[in-house]
Amino acid sequence: MFCENLKTMRKAKGYTQEELAIKLNVVRQTVSKWEKGVSQTKGY
């Protein structure tokens, strides 16, 4: 599932949610929602 993979990969790279958010040009809350499965990506 996307949310589990995202969190696992983020932690494996040693990124905080804030650092990943900056790299993806989104706010930290978006990364948090993705990891919780509250919000999904649009599959771009």
mmCIF file of the N, C-alpha and C atoms, coordinates in Angstrom:
data_MODEL
# 
_entry.id   MODEL 
# 
loop_
_atom_site.group_PDB 
_atom_site.id 
_atom_site.type_symbol 
_atom_site.label_atom_id 
_atom_site.label_alt_id 
_atom_site.label_comp_id 
_atom_site.label_asym_id 
_atom_site.label_entity_id 
_atom_site.label_seq_id 
_atom_site.pdbx_PDB_ins_code 
_atom_site.Cartn_x 
_atom_site.Cartn_y 
_atom_site.Cartn_z 
_atom_site.occupancy 
_atom_site.B_iso_or_equiv 
_atom_site.pdbx_formal_charge 
_atom_site.auth_seq_id 
_atom_site.auth_comp_id 
_atom_site.auth_asym_id 
_atom_site.auth_atom_id 
_atom_site.pdbx_PDB_model_num 
ATOM 1   N N  . MET A 1 1  ? 0.839  -1.172 0.000   1.00 0.00 ? 1  MET A N  1 
ATOM 2   C CA . MET A 1 1  ? 0.000  0.000  0.000   1.00 0.00 ? 1  MET A CA 1 
ATOM 3   C C  . MET A 1 1  ? 0.895  1.250  0.000   1.00 0.00 ? 1  MET A C  1 
ATOM 4   N N  . PHE A 1 2  ? 0.458  2.276  -0.689  1.00 0.00 ? 2  PHE A N  1 
ATOM 5   C CA . PHE A 1 2  ? 1.262  3.488  -0.849  1.00 0.00 ? 2  PHE A CA 1 
ATOM 6   C C  . PHE A 1 2  ? 1.685  4.081  0.487   1.00 0.00 ? 2  PHE A C  1 
ATOM 7   N N  . CYS A 1 3  ? 0.761  4.213  1.425   1.00 0.00 ? 3  CYS A N  1 
ATOM 8   C CA . CYS A 1 3  ? 1.083  4.883  2.695   1.00 0.00 ? 3  CYS A CA 1 
ATOM 9   C C  . CYS A 1 3  ? 2.189  4.144  3.445   1.00 0.00 ? 3  CYS A C  1 
ATOM 10  N N  . GLU A 1 4  ? 2.149  2.829  3.460   1.00 0.00 ? 4  GLU A N  1 
ATOM 11  C CA . GLU A 1 4  ? 3.171  2.046  4.151   1.00 0.00 ? 4  GLU A CA 1 
ATOM 12  C C  . GLU A 1 4  ? 4.510  2.149  3.438   1.00 0.00 ? 4  GLU A C  1 
ATOM 13  N N  . ASN A 1 5  ? 4.493  2.068  2.110   1.00 0.00 ? 5  ASN A N  1 
ATOM 14  C CA . ASN A 1 5  ? 5.726  2.166  1.336   1.00 0.00 ? 5  ASN A CA 1 
ATOM 15  C C  . ASN A 1 5  ? 6.379  3.532  1.486   1.00 0.00 ? 5  ASN A C  1 
ATOM 16  N N  . LEU A 1 6  ? 5.586  4.578  1.451   1.00 0.00 ? 6  LEU A N  1 
ATOM 17  C CA . LEU A 1 6  ? 6.122  5.926  1.574   1.00 0.00 ? 6  LEU A CA 1 
ATOM 18  C C  . LEU A 1 6  ? 6.837  6.105  2.906   1.00 0.00 ? 6  LEU A C  1 
ATOM 19  N N  . LYS A 1 7  ? 6.194  5.705  3.984   1.00 0.00 ? 7  LYS A N  1 
ATOM 20  C CA . LYS A 1 7  ? 6.776  5.867  5.312   1.00 0.00 ? 7  LYS A CA 1 
ATOM 21  C C  . LYS A 1 7  ? 8.052  5.036  5.452   1.00 0.00 ? 7  LYS A C  1 
ATOM 22  N N  . THR A 1 8  ? 8.030  3.810  4.971   1.00 0.00 ? 8  THR A N  1 
ATOM 23  C CA . THR A 1 8  ? 9.204  2.937  5.046   1.00 0.00 ? 8  THR A CA 1 
ATOM 24  C C  . THR A 1 8  ? 10.364 3.519  4.259   1.00 0.00 ? 8  THR A C  1 
ATOM 25  N N  . MET A 1 9  ? 10.089 3.977  3.050   1.00 0.00 ? 9  MET A N  1 
ATOM 26  C CA . MET A 1 9  ? 11.148 4.529  2.206   1.00 0.00 ? 9  MET A CA 1 
ATOM 27  C C  . MET A 1 9  ? 11.674 5.849  2.771   1.00 0.00 ? 9  MET A C  1 
ATOM 28  N N  . ARG A 1 10 ? 10.797 6.678  3.294   1.00 0.00 ? 10 ARG A N  1 
ATOM 29  C CA . ARG A 1 10 ? 11.223 7.952  3.880   1.00 0.00 ? 10 ARG A CA 1 
ATOM 30  C C  . ARG A 1 10 ? 12.164 7.705  5.047   1.00 0.00 ? 10 ARG A C  1 
ATOM 31  N N  . LYS A 1 11 ? 11.795 6.778  5.915   1.00 0.00 ? 11 LYS A N  1 
ATOM 32  C CA . LYS A 1 11 ? 12.626 6.485  7.080   1.00 0.00 ? 11 LYS A CA 1 
ATOM 33  C C  . LYS A 1 11 ? 13.947 5.834  6.671   1.00 0.00 ? 11 LYS A C  1 
ATOM 34  N N  . ALA A 1 12 ? 13.913 4.984  5.651   1.00 0.00 ? 12 ALA A N  1 
ATOM 35  C CA . ALA A 1 12 ? 15.134 4.324  5.174   1.00 0.00 ? 12 ALA A CA 1 
ATOM 36  C C  . ALA A 1 12 ? 16.140 5.347  4.649   1.00 0.00 ? 12 ALA A C  1 
ATOM 37  N N  . LYS A 1 13 ? 15.636 6.425  4.057   1.00 0.00 ? 13 LYS A N  1 
ATOM 38  C CA . LYS A 1 13 ? 16.495 7.492  3.542   1.00 0.00 ? 13 LYS A CA 1 
ATOM 39  C C  . LYS A 1 13 ? 16.903 8.478  4.637   1.00 0.00 ? 13 LYS A C  1 
ATOM 40  N N  . GLY A 1 14 ? 16.276 8.364  5.808   1.00 0.00 ? 14 GLY A N  1 
ATOM 41  C CA . GLY A 1 14 ? 16.609 9.242  6.922   1.00 0.00 ? 14 GLY A CA 1 
ATOM 42  C C  . GLY A 1 14 ? 15.973 10.616 6.839   1.00 0.00 ? 14 GLY A C  1 
ATOM 43  N N  . TYR A 1 15 ? 14.901 10.742 6.058   1.00 0.00 ? 15 TYR A N  1 
ATOM 44  C CA . TYR A 1 15 ? 14.212 12.029 5.909   1.00 0.00 ? 15 TYR A CA 1 
ATOM 45  C C  . TYR A 1 15 ? 13.119 12.178 6.956   1.00 0.00 ? 15 TYR A C  1 
ATOM 46  N N  . THR A 1 16 ? 12.952 13.395 7.428   1.00 0.00 ? 16 THR A N  1 
ATOM 47  C CA . THR A 1 16 ? 11.778 13.713 8.238   1.00 0.00 ? 16 THR A CA 1 
ATOM 48  C C  . THR A 1 16 ? 10.631 13.993 7.266   1.00 0.00 ? 16 THR A C  1 
ATOM 49  N N  . GLN A 1 17 ? 9.434  14.078 7.788   1.00 0.00 ? 17 GLN A N  1 
ATOM 50  C CA . GLN A 1 17 ? 8.298  14.437 6.934   1.00 0.00 ? 17 GLN A CA 1 
ATOM 51  C C  . GLN A 1 17 ? 8.519  15.813 6.329   1.00 0.00 ? 17 GLN A C  1 
ATOM 52  N N  . GLU A 1 18 ? 9.084  16.719 7.101   1.00 0.00 ? 18 GLU A N  1 
ATOM 53  C CA . GLU A 1 18 ? 9.336  18.082 6.627   1.00 0.00 ? 18 GLU A CA 1 
ATOM 54  C C  . GLU A 1 18 ? 10.341 18.090 5.472   1.00 0.00 ? 18 GLU A C  1 
ATOM 55  N N  . GLU A 1 19 ? 11.407 17.320 5.616   1.00 0.00 ? 19 GLU A N  1 
ATOM 56  C CA . GLU A 1 19 ? 12.432 17.259 4.555   1.00 0.00 ? 19 GLU A CA 1 
ATOM 57  C C  . GLU A 1 19 ? 11.860 16.668 3.269   1.00 0.00 ? 19 GLU A C  1 
ATOM 58  N N  . LEU A 1 20 ? 11.067 15.615 3.410   1.00 0.00 ? 20 LEU A N  1 
ATOM 59  C CA . LEU A 1 20 ? 10.457 15.008 2.235   1.00 0.00 ? 20 LEU A CA 1 
ATOM 60  C C  . LEU A 1 20 ? 9.469  15.968 1.584   1.00 0.00 ? 20 LEU A C  1 
ATOM 61  N N  . ALA A 1 21 ? 8.709  16.661 2.390   1.00 0.00 ? 21 ALA A N  1 
ATOM 62  C CA . ALA A 1 21 ? 7.735  17.629 1.877   1.00 0.00 ? 21 ALA A CA 1 
ATOM 63  C C  . ALA A 1 21 ? 8.437  18.702 1.038   1.00 0.00 ? 21 ALA A C  1 
ATOM 64  N N  . ILE A 1 22 ? 9.562  19.191 1.528   1.00 0.00 ? 22 ILE A N  1 
ATOM 65  C CA . ILE A 1 22 ? 10.313 20.209 0.787   1.00 0.00 ? 22 ILE A CA 1 
ATOM 66  C C  . ILE A 1 22 ? 10.772 19.653 -0.551  1.00 0.00 ? 22 ILE A C  1 
ATOM 67  N N  . LYS A 1 23 ? 11.282 18.431 -0.557  1.00 0.00 ? 23 LYS A N  1 
ATOM 68  C CA . LYS A 1 23 ? 11.751 17.812 -1.802  1.00 0.00 ? 23 LYS A CA 1 
ATOM 69  C C  . LYS A 1 23 ? 10.614 17.608 -2.806  1.00 0.00 ? 23 LYS A C  1 
ATOM 70  N N  . LEU A 1 24 ? 9.406  17.350 -2.296  1.00 0.00 ? 24 LEU A N  1 
ATOM 71  C CA . LEU A 1 24 ? 8.252  17.097 -3.164  1.00 0.00 ? 24 LEU A CA 1 
ATOM 72  C C  . LEU A 1 24 ? 7.430  18.361 -3.434  1.00 0.00 ? 24 LEU A C  1 
ATOM 73  N N  . ASN A 1 25 ? 7.860  19.470 -2.823  1.00 0.00 ? 25 ASN A N  1 
ATOM 74  C CA . ASN A 1 25 ? 7.169  20.752 -3.002  1.00 0.00 ? 25 ASN A CA 1 
ATOM 75  C C  . ASN A 1 25 ? 5.711  20.703 -2.526  1.00 0.00 ? 25 ASN A C  1 
ATOM 76  N N  . VAL A 1 26 ? 5.535  20.087 -1.354  1.00 0.00 ? 26 VAL A N  1 
ATOM 77  C CA . VAL A 1 26 ? 4.221  20.051 -0.696  1.00 0.00 ? 26 VAL A CA 1 
ATOM 78  C C  . VAL A 1 26 ? 4.439  20.449 0.765   1.00 0.00 ? 26 VAL A C  1 
ATOM 79  N N  . VAL A 1 27 ? 3.369  20.658 1.494   1.00 0.00 ? 27 VAL A N  1 
ATOM 80  C CA . VAL A 1 27 ? 3.496  20.963 2.915   1.00 0.00 ? 27 VAL A CA 1 
ATOM 81  C C  . VAL A 1 27 ? 3.617  19.663 3.712   1.00 0.00 ? 27 VAL A C  1 
ATOM 82  N N  . ARG A 1 28 ? 4.195  19.768 4.908   1.00 0.00 ? 28 ARG A N  1 
ATOM 83  C CA . ARG A 1 28 ? 4.421  18.580 5.734   1.00 0.00 ? 28 ARG A CA 1 
ATOM 84  C C  . ARG A 1 28 ? 3.126  17.831 6.036   1.00 0.00 ? 28 ARG A C  1 
ATOM 85  N N  . GLN A 1 29 ? 2.045  18.580 6.215   1.00 0.00 ? 29 GLN A N  1 
ATOM 86  C CA . GLN A 1 29 ? 0.765  17.943 6.530   1.00 0.00 ? 29 GLN A CA 1 
ATOM 87  C C  . GLN A 1 29 ? 0.320  17.006 5.411   1.00 0.00 ? 29 GLN A C  1 
ATOM 88  N N  . THR A 1 30 ? 0.678  17.324 4.179   1.00 0.00 ? 30 THR A N  1 
ATOM 89  C CA . THR A 1 30 ? 0.333  16.458 3.053   1.00 0.00 ? 30 THR A CA 1 
ATOM 90  C C  . THR A 1 30 ? 1.044  15.123 3.175   1.00 0.00 ? 30 THR A C  1 
ATOM 91  N N  . VAL A 1 31 ? 2.324  15.156 3.496   1.00 0.00 ? 31 VAL A N  1 
ATOM 92  C CA . VAL A 1 31 ? 3.088  13.913 3.680   1.00 0.00 ? 31 VAL A CA 1 
ATOM 93  C C  . VAL A 1 31 ? 2.477  13.103 4.817   1.00 0.00 ? 31 VAL A C  1 
ATOM 94  N N  . SER A 1 32 ? 2.119  13.768 5.894   1.00 0.00 ? 32 SER A N  1 
ATOM 95  C CA . SER A 1 32 ? 1.498  13.091 7.027   1.00 0.00 ? 32 SER A CA 1 
ATOM 96  C C  . SER A 1 32 ? 0.197  12.399 6.612   1.00 0.00 ? 32 SER A C  1 
ATOM 97  N N  . LYS A 1 33 ? -0.628 13.089 5.855   1.00 0.00 ? 33 LYS A N  1 
ATOM 98  C CA . LYS A 1 33 ? -1.894 12.506 5.396   1.00 0.00 ? 33 LYS A CA 1 
ATOM 99  C C  . LYS A 1 33 ? -1.653 11.320 4.474   1.00 0.00 ? 33 LYS A C  1 
ATOM 100 N N  . TRP A 1 34 ? -0.657 11.433 3.588   1.00 0.00 ? 34 TRP A N  1 
ATOM 101 C CA . TRP A 1 34 ? -0.321 10.307 2.705   1.00 0.00 ? 34 TRP A CA 1 
ATOM 102 C C  . TRP A 1 34 ? 0.081  9.089  3.526   1.00 0.00 ? 34 TRP A C  1 
ATOM 103 N N  . GLU A 1 35 ? 0.915  9.322  4.545   1.00 0.00 ? 35 GLU A N  1 
ATOM 104 C CA . GLU A 1 35 ? 1.399  8.212  5.370   1.00 0.00 ? 35 GLU A CA 1 
ATOM 105 C C  . GLU A 1 35 ? 0.296  7.590  6.211   1.00 0.00 ? 35 GLU A C  1 
ATOM 106 N N  . LYS A 1 36 ? -0.684 8.376  6.570   1.00 0.00 ? 36 LYS A N  1 
ATOM 107 C CA . LYS A 1 36 ? -1.820 7.850  7.360   1.00 0.00 ? 36 LYS A CA 1 
ATOM 108 C C  . LYS A 1 36 ? -2.889 7.230  6.465   1.00 0.00 ? 36 LYS A C  1 
ATOM 109 N N  . GLY A 1 37 ? -2.773 7.434  5.153   1.00 0.00 ? 37 GLY A N  1 
ATOM 110 C CA . GLY A 1 37 ? -3.775 6.923  4.239   1.00 0.00 ? 37 GLY A CA 1 
ATOM 111 C C  . GLY A 1 37 ? -5.019 7.766  4.188   1.00 0.00 ? 37 GLY A C  1 
ATOM 112 N N  . VAL A 1 38 ? -4.943 8.994  4.726   1.00 0.00 ? 38 VAL A N  1 
ATOM 113 C CA . VAL A 1 38 ? -6.096 9.902  4.737   1.00 0.00 ? 38 VAL A CA 1 
ATOM 114 C C  . VAL A 1 38 ? -6.316 10.512 3.363   1.00 0.00 ? 38 VAL A C  1 
ATOM 115 N N  . SER A 1 39 ? -5.226 10.753 2.663   1.00 0.00 ? 39 SER A N  1 
ATOM 116 C CA . SER A 1 39 ? -5.285 11.394 1.353   1.00 0.00 ? 39 SER A CA 1 
ATOM 117 C C  . SER A 1 39 ? -4.435 10.584 0.391   1.00 0.00 ? 39 SER A C  1 
ATOM 118 N N  . GLN A 1 40 ? -4.902 10.434 -0.831  1.00 0.00 ? 40 GLN A N  1 
ATOM 119 C CA . GLN A 1 40 ? -4.170 9.666  -1.828  1.00 0.00 ? 40 GLN A CA 1 
ATOM 120 C C  . GLN A 1 40 ? -3.606 10.592 -2.888  1.00 0.00 ? 40 GLN A C  1 
ATOM 121 N N  . THR A 1 41 ? -2.540 10.134 -3.549  1.00 0.00 ? 41 THR A N  1 
ATOM 122 C CA . THR A 1 41 ? -1.989 10.891 -4.674  1.00 0.00 ? 41 THR A CA 1 
ATOM 123 C C  . THR A 1 41 ? -2.893 10.675 -5.883  1.00 0.00 ? 41 THR A C  1 
ATOM 124 N N  . LYS A 1 42 ? -2.752 11.515 -6.875  1.00 0.00 ? 42 LYS A N  1 
ATOM 125 C CA . LYS A 1 42 ? -3.586 11.415 -8.072  1.00 0.00 ? 42 LYS A CA 1 
ATOM 126 C C  . LYS A 1 42 ? -2.969 10.528 -9.144  1.00 0.00 ? 42 LYS A C  1 
ATOM 127 N N  . GLY A 1 43 ? -1.831 9.925  -8.870  1.00 0.00 ? 43 GLY A N  1 
ATOM 128 C CA . GLY A 1 43 ? -1.219 9.006  -9.816  1.00 0.00 ? 43 GLY A CA 1 
ATOM 129 C C  . GLY A 1 43 ? -0.627 9.656  -11.040 1.00 0.00 ? 43 GLY A C  1 
ATOM 130 N N  . TYR A 1 44 ? -0.001 10.796 -10.862 1.00 0.00 ? 44 TYR A N  1 
ATOM 131 C CA . TYR A 1 44 ? 0.621  11.494 -11.979 1.00 0.00 ? 44 TYR A CA 1 
ATOM 132 C C  . TYR A 1 44 ? 1.785  10.721 -12.506 1.00 0.00 ? 44 TYR A C  1 
# 
